Amino acid sequence: MAAAIEWDRLRGHDPTSPADLLTIEATAVTGFEEAAASEVAENFGIDSENVVKAQGRVLFDIAKERVEEASNN
């Protein structure tokens, strides 16, 4: 059974967090979560320690405008 996601490390999913803070969940091939976390860190400028890794996925908080910037590139 997969380990539980460390939701306490994420804030964007919390209704009391700022409206422009989002929690993004992305799927990854099981075993490649570390590589996916590195890609998130590189592409979004997020410290890889702030990327939550779970079996087959990575989760991270990001400001809404950063997502919009990335989608325009």
PDB file of N, CA, C, O and CB in Angstrom:
ATOM      1  N   MET A   1       0.839  -1.171   0.000  1.00  0.00           N
ATOM      2  CA  MET A   1       0.000   0.000   0.000  1.00  0.00           C
ATOM      3  C   MET A   1       0.889   1.240   0.000  1.00  0.00           C
ATOM      4  O   MET A   1       1.909   1.276   0.688  1.00  0.00           O
ATOM      5  CB  MET A   1      -0.957  -0.006   1.212  1.00  0.00           C
ATOM      6  N   ALA A   2       0.508   2.241  -0.760  1.00  0.00           N
ATOM      7  CA  ALA A   2       1.280   3.481  -0.860  1.00  0.00           C
ATOM      8  C   ALA A   2       1.173   4.292   0.428  1.00  0.00           C
ATOM      9  O   ALA A   2       0.152   4.270   1.115  1.00  0.00           O
ATOM     10  CB  ALA A   2       0.798   4.320  -2.056  1.00  0.00           C
ATOM     11  N   ALA A   3       2.246   5.003   0.732  1.00  0.00           N
ATOM     12  CA  ALA A   3       2.255   5.868   1.917  1.00  0.00           C
ATOM     13  C   ALA A   3       1.295   7.038   1.712  1.00  0.00           C
ATOM     14  O   ALA A   3       1.037   7.458   0.584  1.00  0.00           O
ATOM     15  CB  ALA A   3       3.690   6.389   2.210  1.00  0.00           C
ATOM     16  N   ALA A   4       0.779   7.548   2.807  1.00  0.00           N
ATOM     17  CA  ALA A   4      -0.144   8.681   2.747  1.00  0.00           C
ATOM     18  C   ALA A   4       0.583   9.942   2.287  1.00  0.00           C
ATOM     19  O   ALA A   4       1.770  10.117   2.563  1.00  0.00           O
ATOM     20  CB  ALA A   4      -0.802   8.917   4.121  1.00  0.00           C
ATOM     21  N   ILE A   5      -0.124  10.803   1.596  1.00  0.00           N
ATOM     22  CA  ILE A   5       0.433  12.082   1.151  1.00  0.00           C
ATOM     23  C   ILE A   5       0.588  13.003   2.355  1.00  0.00           C
ATOM     24  O   ILE A   5      -0.287  13.057   3.218  1.00  0.00           O
ATOM     25  CB  ILE A   5      -0.470  12.742   0.065  1.00  0.00           C
ATOM     26  N   GLU A   6       1.680  13.712   2.408  1.00  0.00           N
ATOM     27  CA  GLU A   6       1.965  14.637   3.503  1.00  0.00           C
ATOM     28  C   GLU A   6       1.254  15.973   3.243  1.00  0.00           C
ATOM     29  O   GLU A   6       1.899  16.960   2.887  1.00  0.00           O
ATOM     30  CB  GLU A   6       3.503  14.850   3.661  1.00  0.00           C
ATOM     31  N   TRP A   7      -0.060  16.003   3.420  1.00  0.00           N
ATOM     32  CA  TRP A   7      -0.854  17.195   3.130  1.00  0.00           C
ATOM     33  C   TRP A   7      -0.471  18.376   4.004  1.00  0.00           C
ATOM     34  O   TRP A   7      -0.663  19.525   3.605  1.00  0.00           O
ATOM     35  CB  TRP A   7      -2.320  16.894   3.306  1.00  0.00           C
ATOM     36  N   ASP A   8       0.066  18.119   5.186  1.00  0.00           N
ATOM     37  CA  ASP A   8       0.441  19.218   6.076  1.00  0.00           C
ATOM     38  C   ASP A   8       1.606  20.038   5.529  1.00  0.00           C
ATOM     39  O   ASP A   8       1.860  21.138   6.020  1.00  0.00           O
ATOM     40  CB  ASP A   8       0.801  18.675   7.444  1.00  0.00           C
ATOM     41  N   ARG A   9       2.310  19.536   4.535  1.00  0.00           N
ATOM     42  CA  ARG A   9       3.392  20.288   3.891  1.00  0.00           C
ATOM     43  C   ARG A   9       2.889  21.187   2.781  1.00  0.00           C
ATOM     44  O   ARG A   9       3.656  21.974   2.227  1.00  0.00           O
ATOM     45  CB  ARG A   9       4.428  19.340   3.338  1.00  0.00           C
ATOM     46  N   LEU A  10       1.598  21.082   2.442  1.00  0.00           N
ATOM     47  CA  LEU A  10       1.005  21.855   1.355  1.00  0.00           C
ATOM     48  C   LEU A  10      -0.052  22.799   1.901  1.00  0.00           C
ATOM     49  O   LEU A  10      -0.759  22.462   2.850  1.00  0.00           O
ATOM     50  CB  LEU A  10       0.397  20.924   0.291  1.00  0.00           C
ATOM     51  N   ARG A  11      -0.164  23.983   1.304  1.00  0.00           N
ATOM     52  CA  ARG A  11      -1.139  24.947   1.796  1.00  0.00           C
ATOM     53  C   ARG A  11      -2.179  25.344   0.765  1.00  0.00           C
ATOM     54  O   ARG A  11      -3.263  25.785   1.149  1.00  0.00           O
ATOM     55  CB  ARG A  11      -0.437  26.164   2.273  1.00  0.00           C
ATOM     56  N   GLY A  12      -1.907  25.212  -0.511  1.00  0.00           N
ATOM     57  CA  GLY A  12      -2.796  25.701  -1.559  1.00  0.00           C
ATOM     58  C   GLY A  12      -4.155  25.048  -1.584  1.00  0.00           C
ATOM     59  O   GLY A  12      -5.107  25.641  -2.091  1.00  0.00           O
ATOM     60  N   HIS A  13      -4.279  23.857  -1.059  1.00  0.00           N
ATOM     61  CA  HIS A  13      -5.560  23.147  -1.044  1.00  0.00           C
ATOM     62  C   HIS A  13      -6.444  23.590   0.114  1.00  0.00           C
ATOM     63  O   HIS A  13      -7.634  23.278   0.151  1.00  0.00           O
ATOM     64  CB  HIS A  13      -5.326  21.646  -0.964  1.00  0.00           C
ATOM     65  N   ASP A  14      -5.859  24.319   1.059  1.00  0.00           N
ATOM     66  CA  ASP A  14      -6.577  24.757   2.250  1.00  0.00           C
ATOM     67  C   ASP A  14      -7.436  25.979   1.928  1.00  0.00           C
ATOM     68  O   ASP A  14      -6.914  26.964   1.408  1.00  0.00           O
ATOM     69  CB  ASP A  14      -5.590  25.076   3.394  1.00  0.00           C
ATOM     70  N   PRO A  15      -8.731  25.944   2.220  1.00  0.00           N
ATOM     71  CA  PRO A  15      -9.598  27.084   1.904  1.00  0.00           C
ATOM     72  C   PRO A  15      -9.207  28.372   2.626  1.00  0.00           C
ATOM     73  O   PRO A  15      -9.642  29.451   2.225  1.00  0.00           O
ATOM     74  CB  PRO A  15     -11.018  26.741   2.245  1.00  0.00           C
ATOM     75  N   THR A  16      -8.398  28.283   3.680  1.00  0.00           N
ATOM     76  CA  THR A  16      -7.977  29.492   4.386  1.00  0.00           C
ATOM     77  C   THR A  16      -6.688  30.085   3.814  1.00  0.00           C
ATOM     78  O   THR A  16      -6.239  31.133   4.278  1.00  0.00           O
ATOM     79  CB  THR A  16      -7.788  29.188   5.859  1.00  0.00           C
ATOM     80  N   SER A  17      -6.091  29.441   2.827  1.00  0.00           N
ATOM     81  CA  SER A  17      -4.862  29.964   2.224  1.00  0.00           C
ATOM     82  C   SER A  17      -5.225  31.079   1.238  1.00  0.00           C
ATOM     83  O   SER A  17      -6.382  31.196   0.836  1.00  0.00           O
ATOM     84  CB  SER A  17      -4.059  28.823   1.505  1.00  0.00           C
ATOM     85  N   PRO A  18      -4.248  31.892   0.852  1.00  0.00           N
ATOM     86  CA  PRO A  18      -4.527  32.954  -0.124  1.00  0.00           C
ATOM     87  C   PRO A  18      -5.121  32.375  -1.416  1.00  0.00           C
ATOM     88  O   PRO A  18      -4.758  31.279  -1.841  1.00  0.00           O
ATOM     89  CB  PRO A  18      -3.236  33.742  -0.440  1.00  0.00           C
ATOM     90  N   ALA A  19      -6.021  33.116  -2.020  1.00  0.00           N
ATOM     91  CA  ALA A  19      -6.731  32.633  -3.215  1.00  0.00           C
ATOM     92  C   ALA A  19      -5.801  32.388  -4.396  1.00  0.00           C
ATOM     93  O   ALA A  19      -6.117  31.586  -5.275  1.00  0.00           O
ATOM     94  CB  ALA A  19      -7.797  33.627  -3.617  1.00  0.00           C
ATOM     95  N   ASP A  20      -4.654  33.074  -4.425  1.00  0.00           N
ATOM     96  CA  ASP A  20      -3.750  32.899  -5.560  1.00  0.00           C
ATOM     97  C   ASP A  20      -2.729  31.783  -5.358  1.00  0.00           C
ATOM     98  O   ASP A  20      -1.863  31.584  -6.209  1.00  0.00           O
ATOM     99  CB  ASP A  20      -3.028  34.184  -5.829  1.00  0.00           C
ATOM    100  N   LEU A  21      -2.816  31.055  -4.253  1.00  0.00           N
ATOM    101  CA  LEU A  21      -1.912  29.938  -3.994  1.00  0.00           C
ATOM    102  C   LEU A  21      -2.620  28.632  -4.367  1.00  0.00           C
ATOM    103  O   LEU A  21      -3.707  28.336  -3.870  1.00  0.00           O
ATOM    104  CB  LEU A  21      -1.456  29.919  -2.496  1.00  0.00           C
ATOM    105  N   LEU A  22      -1.994  27.872  -5.238  1.00  0.00           N
ATOM    106  CA  LEU A  22      -2.580  26.623  -5.732  1.00  0.00           C
ATOM    107  C   LEU A  22      -1.720  25.431  -5.329  1.00  0.00           C
ATOM    108  O   LEU A  22      -0.498  25.541  -5.232  1.00  0.00           O
ATOM    109  CB  LEU A  22      -2.742  26.668  -7.264  1.00  0.00           C
ATOM    110  N   THR A  23      -2.356  24.312  -5.100  1.00  0.00           N
ATOM    111  CA  THR A  23      -1.635  23.052  -4.958  1.00  0.00           C
ATOM    112  C   THR A  23      -1.821  22.292  -6.268  1.00  0.00           C
ATOM    113  O   THR A  23      -2.946  22.014  -6.684  1.00  0.00           O
ATOM    114  CB  THR A  23      -2.149  22.212  -3.712  1.00  0.00           C
ATOM    115  N   ILE A  24      -0.717  21.966  -6.904  1.00  0.00           N
ATOM    116  CA  ILE A  24      -0.732  21.221  -8.163  1.00  0.00           C
ATOM    117  C   ILE A  24      -0.346  19.780  -7.857  1.00  0.00           C
ATOM    118  O   ILE A  24       0.605  19.523  -7.119  1.00  0.00           O
ATOM    119  CB  ILE A  24       0.241  21.858  -9.224  1.00  0.00           C
ATOM    120  N   GLU A  25      -1.091  18.852  -8.429  1.00  0.00           N
ATOM    121  CA  GLU A  25      -0.757  17.433  -8.324  1.00  0.00           C
ATOM    122  C   GLU A  25      -0.483  16.928  -9.733  1.00  0.00           C
ATOM    123  O   GLU A  25      -1.307  17.080 -10.635  1.00  0.00           O
ATOM    124  CB  GLU A  25      -1.913  16.609  -7.631  1.00  0.00           C
ATOM    125  N   ALA A  26       0.680  16.330  -9.904  1.00  0.00           N
ATOM    126  CA  ALA A  26       1.063  15.805 -11.217  1.00  0.00           C
ATOM    127  C   ALA A  26       1.416  14.333 -11.086  1.00  0.00           C
ATOM    128  O   ALA A  26       2.016  13.911 -10.097  1.00  0.00           O
ATOM    129  CB  ALA A  26       2.257  16.602 -11.812  1.00  0.00           C
ATOM    130  N   THR A  27       1.042  13.564 -12.081  1.00  0.00           N
ATOM    131  CA  THR A  27       1.378  12.150 -12.051  1.00  0.00           C
ATOM    132  C   THR A  27       2.787  11.933 -12.596  1.00  0.00           C
ATOM    133  O   THR A  27       3.295  12.713 -13.401  1.00  0.00           O
ATOM    134  CB  THR A  27       0.355  11.332 -12.859  1.00  0.00           C
ATOM    135  N   ALA A  28       3.389  10.865 -12.135  1.00  0.00           N
ATOM    136  CA  ALA A  28       4.723  10.463 -12.575  1.00  0.00           C
ATOM    137  C   ALA A  28       4.749   8.940 -12.611  1.00  0.00           C
ATOM    138  O   ALA A  28       4.013   8.275 -11.882  1.00  0.00           O
ATOM    139  CB  ALA A  28       5.850  11.038 -11.628  1.00  0.00           C
ATOM    140  N   VAL A  29       5.591   8.411 -13.455  1.00  0.00           N
ATOM    141  CA  VAL A  29       5.764   6.967 -13.482  1.00  0.00           C
ATOM    142  C   VAL A  29       6.348   6.558 -12.133  1.00  0.00           C
ATOM    143  O   VAL A  29       7.308   7.165 -11.656  1.00  0.00           O
ATOM    144  CB  VAL A  29       6.689   6.512 -14.679  1.00  0.00           C
ATOM    145  N   THR A  30       5.769   5.534 -11.524  1.00  0.00           N
ATOM    146  CA  THR A  30       6.265   5.076 -10.227  1.00  0.00           C
ATOM    147  C   THR A  30       7.755   4.776 -10.328  1.00  0.00           C
ATOM    148  O   THR A  30       8.204   4.061 -11.223  1.00  0.00           O
ATOM    149  CB  THR A  30       5.488   3.824  -9.747  1.00  0.00           C
ATOM    150  N   GLY A  31       8.498   5.334  -9.399  1.00  0.00           N
ATOM    151  CA  GLY A  31       9.943   5.191  -9.397  1.00  0.00           C
ATOM    152  C   GLY A  31      10.658   6.420  -9.943  1.00  0.00           C
ATOM    153  O   GLY A  31      11.864   6.576  -9.751  1.00  0.00           O
ATOM    154  N   PHE A  32       9.917   7.294 -10.626  1.00  0.00           N
ATOM    155  CA  PHE A  32      10.494   8.506 -11.200  1.00  0.00           C
ATOM    156  C   PHE A  32      10.007   9.770 -10.497  1.00  0.00           C
ATOM    157  O   PHE A  32      10.108  10.866 -11.047  1.00  0.00           O
ATOM    158  CB  PHE A  32      10.167   8.584 -12.676  1.00  0.00           C
ATOM    159  N   GLU A  33       9.483   9.620  -9.296  1.00  0.00           N
ATOM    160  CA  GLU A  33       8.986  10.779  -8.551  1.00  0.00           C
ATOM    161  C   GLU A  33      10.096  11.790  -8.275  1.00  0.00           C
ATOM    162  O   GLU A  33       9.867  12.997  -8.350  1.00  0.00           O
ATOM    163  CB  GLU A  33       8.357  10.328  -7.235  1.00  0.00           C
ATOM    164  N   GLU A  34      11.282  11.312  -7.961  1.00  0.00           N
ATOM    165  CA  GLU A  34      12.416  12.216  -7.686  1.00  0.00           C
ATOM    166  C   GLU A  34      12.766  13.013  -8.938  1.00  0.00           C
ATOM    167  O   GLU A  34      13.038  14.210  -8.852  1.00  0.00           O
ATOM    168  CB  GLU A  34      13.659  11.416  -7.194  1.00  0.00           C
ATOM    169  N   ALA A  35      12.762  12.368 -10.090  1.00  0.00           N
ATOM    170  CA  ALA A  35      13.043  13.072 -11.340  1.00  0.00           C
ATOM    171  C   ALA A  35      11.952  14.101 -11.638  1.00  0.00           C
ATOM    172  O   ALA A  35      12.244  15.207 -12.094  1.00  0.00           O
ATOM    173  CB  ALA A  35      13.164  12.071 -12.506  1.00  0.00           C
ATOM    174  N   ALA A  36      10.707  13.739 -11.381  1.00  0.00           N
ATOM    175  CA  ALA A  36       9.604  14.684 -11.592  1.00  0.00           C
ATOM    176  C   ALA A  36       9.733  15.873 -10.648  1.00  0.00           C
ATOM    177  O   ALA A  36       9.475  17.008 -11.050  1.00  0.00           O
ATOM    178  CB  ALA A  36       8.242  13.988 -11.387  1.00  0.00           C
ATOM    179  N   ALA A  37      10.126  15.635  -9.408  1.00  0.00           N
ATOM    180  CA  ALA A  37      10.323  16.725  -8.447  1.00  0.00           C
ATOM    181  C   ALA A  37      11.451  17.653  -8.912  1.00  0.00           C
ATOM    182  O   ALA A  37      11.357  18.871  -8.758  1.00  0.00           O
ATOM    183  CB  ALA A  37      10.641  16.157  -7.039  1.00  0.00           C
ATOM    184  N   SER A  38      12.497  17.088  -9.472  1.00  0.00           N
ATOM    185  CA  SER A  38      13.597  17.902 -10.001  1.00  0.00           C
ATOM    186  C   SER A  38      13.124  18.763 -11.171  1.00  0.00           C
ATOM    187  O   SER A  38      13.515  19.925 -11.285  1.00  0.00           O
ATOM    188  CB  SER A  38      14.767  17.002 -10.447  1.00  0.00           C
ATOM    189  N   GLU A  39      12.290  18.201 -12.033  1.00  0.00           N
ATOM    190  CA  GLU A  39      11.734  18.958 -13.167  1.00  0.00           C
ATOM    191  C   GLU A  39      10.863  20.104 -12.676  1.00  0.00           C
ATOM    192  O   GLU A  39      10.932  21.208 -13.215  1.00  0.00           O
ATOM    193  CB  GLU A  39      10.915  18.032 -14.090  1.00  0.00           C
ATOM    194  N   VAL A  40      10.045  19.855 -11.660  1.00  0.00           N
ATOM    195  CA  VAL A  40       9.202  20.905 -11.078  1.00  0.00           C
ATOM    196  C   VAL A  40      10.088  22.014 -10.536  1.00  0.00           C
ATOM    197  O   VAL A  40       9.846  23.194 -10.792  1.00  0.00           O
ATOM    198  CB  VAL A  40       8.290  20.335  -9.954  1.00  0.00           C
ATOM    199  N   ALA A  41      11.112  21.632  -9.788  1.00  0.00           N
ATOM    200  CA  ALA A  41      12.018  22.616  -9.198  1.00  0.00           C
ATOM    201  C   ALA A  41      12.682  23.465 -10.279  1.00  0.00           C
ATOM    202  O   ALA A  41      12.769  24.686 -10.153  1.00  0.00           O
ATOM    203  CB  ALA A  41      13.085  21.916  -8.347  1.00  0.00           C
ATOM    204  N   GLU A  42      13.143  22.819 -11.328  1.00  0.00           N
ATOM    205  CA  GLU A  42      13.834  23.526 -12.411  1.00  0.00           C
ATOM    206  C   GLU A  42      12.883  24.429 -13.201  1.00  0.00           C
ATOM    207  O   GLU A  42      13.217  25.581 -13.477  1.00  0.00           O
ATOM    208  CB  GLU A  42      14.497  22.520 -13.355  1.00  0.00           C
ATOM    209  N   ASN A  43      11.722  23.928 -13.562  1.00  0.00           N
ATOM    210  CA  ASN A  43      10.812  24.680 -14.426  1.00  0.00           C
ATOM    211  C   ASN A  43      10.038  25.774 -13.718  1.00  0.00           C
ATOM    212  O   ASN A  43       9.694  26.786 -14.328  1.00  0.00           O
ATOM    213  CB  ASN A  43       9.853  23.751 -15.059  1.00  0.00           C
ATOM    214  N   PHE A  44       9.760  25.582 -12.435  1.00  0.00           N
ATOM    215  CA  PHE A  44       8.971  26.563 -11.706  1.00  0.00           C
ATOM    216  C   PHE A  44       9.778  27.324 -10.662  1.00  0.00           C
ATOM    217  O   PHE A  44       9.240  28.213 -10.001  1.00  0.00           O
ATOM    218  CB  PHE A  44       7.813  25.886 -11.046  1.00  0.00           C
ATOM    219  N   GLY A  45      11.055  26.994 -10.499  1.00  0.00           N
ATOM    220  CA  GLY A  45      11.879  27.686  -9.529  1.00  0.00           C
ATOM    221  C   GLY A  45      11.465  27.422  -8.094  1.00  0.00           C
ATOM    222  O   GLY A  45      11.566  28.301  -7.238  1.00  0.00           O
ATOM    223  N   ILE A  46      11.000  26.216  -7.833  1.00  0.00           N
ATOM    224  CA  ILE A  46      10.577  25.824  -6.493  1.00  0.00           C
ATOM    225  C   ILE A  46      11.664  24.954  -5.879  1.00  0.00           C
ATOM    226  O   ILE A  46      12.207  24.076  -6.550  1.00  0.00           O
ATOM    227  CB  ILE A  46       9.210  25.070  -6.527  1.00  0.00           C
ATOM    228  N   ASP A  47      11.983  25.186  -4.633  1.00  0.00           N
ATOM    229  CA  ASP A  47      12.957  24.347  -3.935  1.00  0.00           C
ATOM    230  C   ASP A  47      12.437  22.909  -3.935  1.00  0.00           C
ATOM    231  O   ASP A  47      11.296  22.666  -3.543  1.00  0.00           O
ATOM    232  CB  ASP A  47      13.208  24.859  -2.468  1.00  0.00           C
ATOM    233  N   SER A  48      13.249  21.972  -4.364  1.00  0.00           N
ATOM    234  CA  SER A  48      12.798  20.583  -4.460  1.00  0.00           C
ATOM    235  C   SER A  48      12.362  20.020  -3.110  1.00  0.00           C
ATOM    236  O   SER A  48      11.603  19.053  -3.057  1.00  0.00           O
ATOM    237  CB  SER A  48      13.902  19.719  -5.040  1.00  0.00           C
ATOM    238  N   GLU A  49      12.842  20.624  -2.010  1.00  0.00           N
ATOM    239  CA  GLU A  49      12.398  20.192  -0.675  1.00  0.00           C
ATOM    240  C   GLU A  49      10.928  20.531  -0.436  1.00  0.00           C
ATOM    241  O   GLU A  49      10.296  19.960   0.454  1.00  0.00           O
ATOM    242  CB  GLU A  49      13.264  20.846   0.413  1.00  0.00           C
ATOM    243  N   ASN A  50      10.378  21.461  -1.232  1.00  0.00           N
ATOM    244  CA  ASN A  50       8.976  21.852  -1.091  1.00  0.00           C
ATOM    245  C   ASN A  50       8.045  21.071  -2.012  1.00  0.00           C
ATOM    246  O   ASN A  50       6.848  21.351  -2.080  1.00  0.00           O
ATOM    247  CB  ASN A  50       8.828  23.326  -1.362  1.00  0.00           C
ATOM    248  N   VAL A  51       8.597  20.101  -2.714  1.00  0.00           N
ATOM    249  CA  VAL A  51       7.795  19.229  -3.572  1.00  0.00           C
ATOM    250  C   VAL A  51       7.523  17.941  -2.796  1.00  0.00           C
ATOM    251  O   VAL A  51       8.452  17.255  -2.368  1.00  0.00           O
ATOM    252  CB  VAL A  51       8.525  18.933  -4.943  1.00  0.00           C
ATOM    253  N   VAL A  52       6.256  17.624  -2.623  1.00  0.00           N
ATOM    254  CA  VAL A  52       5.873  16.408  -1.904  1.00  0.00           C
ATOM    255  C   VAL A  52       5.840  15.264  -2.910  1.00  0.00           C
ATOM    256  O   VAL A  52       5.162  15.336  -3.935  1.00  0.00           O
ATOM    257  CB  VAL A  52       4.481  16.575  -1.183  1.00  0.00           C
ATOM    258  N   LYS A  53       6.576  14.222  -2.600  1.00  0.00           N
ATOM    259  CA  LYS A  53       6.622  13.054  -3.478  1.00  0.00           C
ATOM    260  C   LYS A  53       5.783  11.931  -2.863  1.00  0.00           C
ATOM    261  O   LYS A  53       5.912  11.615  -1.680  1.00  0.00           O
ATOM    262  CB  LYS A  53       8.096  12.584  -3.708  1.00  0.00           C
ATOM    263  N   ALA A  54       4.937  11.346  -3.681  1.00  0.00           N
ATOM    264  CA  ALA A  54       4.130  10.207  -3.268  1.00  0.00           C
ATOM    265  C   ALA A  54       4.197   9.196  -4.407  1.00  0.00           C
ATOM    266  O   ALA A  54       4.631   9.528  -5.510  1.00  0.00           O
ATOM    267  CB  ALA A  54       2.637  10.626  -2.936  1.00  0.00           C
ATOM    268  N   GLN A  55       3.778   7.995  -4.150  1.00  0.00           N
ATOM    269  CA  GLN A  55       3.866   6.962  -5.181  1.00  0.00           C
ATOM    270  C   GLN A  55       3.099   7.385  -6.427  1.00  0.00           C
ATOM    271  O   GLN A  55       1.879   7.548  -6.394  1.00  0.00           O
ATOM    272  CB  GLN A  55       3.327   5.621  -4.652  1.00  0.00           C
ATOM    273  N   GLY A  56       3.831   7.559  -7.530  1.00  0.00           N
ATOM    274  CA  GLY A  56       3.217   7.881  -8.800  1.00  0.00           C
ATOM    275  C   GLY A  56       2.764   9.318  -8.956  1.00  0.00           C
ATOM    276  O   GLY A  56       2.014   9.626  -9.883  1.00  0.00           O
ATOM    277  N   ARG A  57       3.204  10.217  -8.066  1.00  0.00           N
ATOM    278  CA  ARG A  57       2.797  11.622  -8.182  1.00  0.00           C
ATOM    279  C   ARG A  57       3.723  12.539  -7.413  1.00  0.00           C
ATOM    280  O   ARG A  57       4.462  12.115  -6.524  1.00  0.00           O
ATOM    281  CB  ARG A  57       1.373  11.805  -7.688  1.00  0.00           C
ATOM    282  N   VAL A  58       3.663  13.806  -7.780  1.00  0.00           N
ATOM    283  CA  VAL A  58       4.330  14.871  -7.043  1.00  0.00           C
ATOM    284  C   VAL A  58       3.307  15.984  -6.842  1.00  0.00           C
ATOM    285  O   VAL A  58       2.451  16.217  -7.695  1.00  0.00           O
ATOM    286  CB  VAL A  58       5.614  15.392  -7.800  1.00  0.00           C
ATOM    287  N   LEU A  59       3.407  16.664  -5.712  1.00  0.00           N
ATOM    288  CA  LEU A  59       2.497  17.754  -5.385  1.00  0.00           C
ATOM    289  C   LEU A  59       3.322  18.944  -4.925  1.00  0.00           C
ATOM    290  O   LEU A  59       4.352  18.778  -4.271  1.00  0.00           O
ATOM    291  CB  LEU A  59       1.468  17.330  -4.294  1.00  0.00           C
ATOM    292  N   PHE A  60       2.871  20.139  -5.267  1.00  0.00           N
ATOM    293  CA  PHE A  60       3.593  21.337  -4.861  1.00  0.00           C
ATOM    294  C   PHE A  60       2.654  22.531  -4.880  1.00  0.00           C
ATOM    295  O   PHE A  60       1.648  22.547  -5.590  1.00  0.00           O
ATOM    296  CB  PHE A  60       4.806  21.585  -5.777  1.00  0.00           C
ATOM    297  N   ASP A  61       3.009  23.530  -4.081  1.00  0.00           N
ATOM    298  CA  ASP A  61       2.275  24.787  -4.040  1.00  0.00           C
ATOM    299  C   ASP A  61       2.957  25.782  -4.965  1.00  0.00           C
ATOM    300  O   ASP A  61       4.183  25.813  -5.076  1.00  0.00           O
ATOM    301  CB  ASP A  61       2.190  25.343  -2.592  1.00  0.00           C
ATOM    302  N   ILE A  62       2.143  26.592  -5.626  1.00  0.00           N
ATOM    303  CA  ILE A  62       2.675  27.604  -6.533  1.00  0.00           C
ATOM    304  C   ILE A  62       1.667  28.740  -6.641  1.00  0.00           C
ATOM    305  O   ILE A  62       0.457  28.525  -6.559  1.00  0.00           O
ATOM    306  CB  ILE A  62       2.986  26.998  -7.937  1.00  0.00           C
ATOM    307  N   ALA A  63       2.177  29.937  -6.824  1.00  0.00           N
ATOM    308  CA  ALA A  63       1.295  31.086  -7.031  1.00  0.00           C
ATOM    309  C   ALA A  63       0.656  30.989  -8.411  1.00  0.00           C
ATOM    310  O   ALA A  63       1.298  30.567  -9.373  1.00  0.00           O
ATOM    311  CB  ALA A  63       2.074  32.423  -6.879  1.00  0.00           C
ATOM    312  N   LYS A  64      -0.588  31.377  -8.498  1.00  0.00           N
ATOM    313  CA  LYS A  64      -1.350  31.272  -9.748  1.00  0.00           C
ATOM    314  C   LYS A  64      -0.632  31.943 -10.915  1.00  0.00           C
ATOM    315  O   LYS A  64      -0.601  31.397 -12.018  1.00  0.00           O
ATOM    316  CB  LYS A  64      -2.730  31.891  -9.573  1.00  0.00           C
ATOM    317  N   GLU A  65      -0.056  33.122 -10.683  1.00  0.00           N
ATOM    318  CA  GLU A  65       0.611  33.828 -11.787  1.00  0.00           C
ATOM    319  C   GLU A  65       1.831  33.077 -12.305  1.00  0.00           C
ATOM    320  O   GLU A  65       2.192  33.233 -13.472  1.00  0.00           O
ATOM    321  CB  GLU A  65       1.027  35.217 -11.341  1.00  0.00           C
ATOM    322  N   ARG A  66       2.472  32.270 -11.470  1.00  0.00           N
ATOM    323  CA  ARG A  66       3.622  31.465 -11.921  1.00  0.00           C
ATOM    324  C   ARG A  66       3.164  30.382 -12.889  1.00  0.00           C
ATOM    325  O   ARG A  66       3.876  30.068 -13.843  1.00  0.00           O
ATOM    326  CB  ARG A  66       4.353  30.825 -10.713  1.00  0.00           C
ATOM    327  N   VAL A  67       1.993  29.810 -12.658  1.00  0.00           N
ATOM    328  CA  VAL A  67       1.454  28.810 -13.580  1.00  0.00           C
ATOM    329  C   VAL A  67       1.145  29.462 -14.922  1.00  0.00           C
ATOM    330  O   VAL A  67       1.451  28.909 -15.979  1.00  0.00           O
ATOM    331  CB  VAL A  67       0.182  28.145 -12.994  1.00  0.00           C
ATOM    332  N   GLU A  68       0.540  30.636 -14.868  1.00  0.00           N
ATOM    333  CA  GLU A  68       0.197  31.355 -16.090  1.00  0.00           C
ATOM    334  C   GLU A  68       1.450  31.734 -16.855  1.00  0.00           C
ATOM    335  O   GLU A  68       1.457  31.647 -18.083  1.00  0.00           O
ATOM    336  CB  GLU A  68      -0.624  32.604 -15.771  1.00  0.00           C
ATOM    337  N   GLU A  69       2.513  32.152 -16.177  1.00  0.00           N
ATOM    338  CA  GLU A  69       3.775  32.468 -16.818  1.00  0.00           C
ATOM    339  C   GLU A  69       4.336  31.245 -17.552  1.00  0.00           C
ATOM    340  O   GLU A  69       4.753  31.335 -18.706  1.00  0.00           O
ATOM    341  CB  GLU A  69       4.780  32.980 -15.783  1.00  0.00           C
ATOM    342  N   ALA A  70       4.338  30.118 -16.869  1.00  0.00           N
ATOM    343  CA  ALA A  70       4.889  28.888 -17.443  1.00  0.00           C
ATOM    344  C   ALA A  70       4.090  28.436 -18.658  1.00  0.00           C
ATOM    345  O   ALA A  70       4.667  27.924 -19.617  1.00  0.00           O
ATOM    346  CB  ALA A  70       4.914  27.775 -16.393  1.00  0.00           C
ATOM    347  N   SER A  71       2.774  28.617 -18.635  1.00  0.00           N
ATOM    348  CA  SER A  71       1.958  28.164 -19.758  1.00  0.00           C
ATOM    349  C   SER A  71       2.131  29.072 -20.974  1.00  0.00           C
ATOM    350  O   SER A  71       1.803  28.665 -22.089  1.00  0.00           O
ATOM    351  CB  SER A  71       0.487  28.107 -19.352  1.00  0.00           C
ATOM    352  N   ASN A  72       2.637  30.287 -20.787  1.00  0.00           N
ATOM    353  CA  ASN A  72       2.856  31.220 -21.890  1.00  0.00           C
ATOM    354  C   ASN A  72       4.222  31.034 -22.524  1.00  0.00           C
ATOM    355  O   ASN A  72       4.499  31.626 -23.568  1.00  0.00           O
ATOM    356  CB  ASN A  72       2.706  32.647 -21.407  1.00  0.00           C
ATOM    357  N   ASN A  73       5.077  30.230 -21.921  1.00  0.00           N
ATOM    358  CA  ASN A  73       6.440  30.008 -22.467  1.00  0.00           C
ATOM    359  C   ASN A  73       6.495  28.823 -23.359  1.00  0.00           C
ATOM    360  O   ASN A  73       7.556  28.501 -23.894  1.00  0.00           O
ATOM    361  CB  ASN A  73       7.445  29.832 -21.360  1.00  0.00           C
TER     362      ASN A  73
END
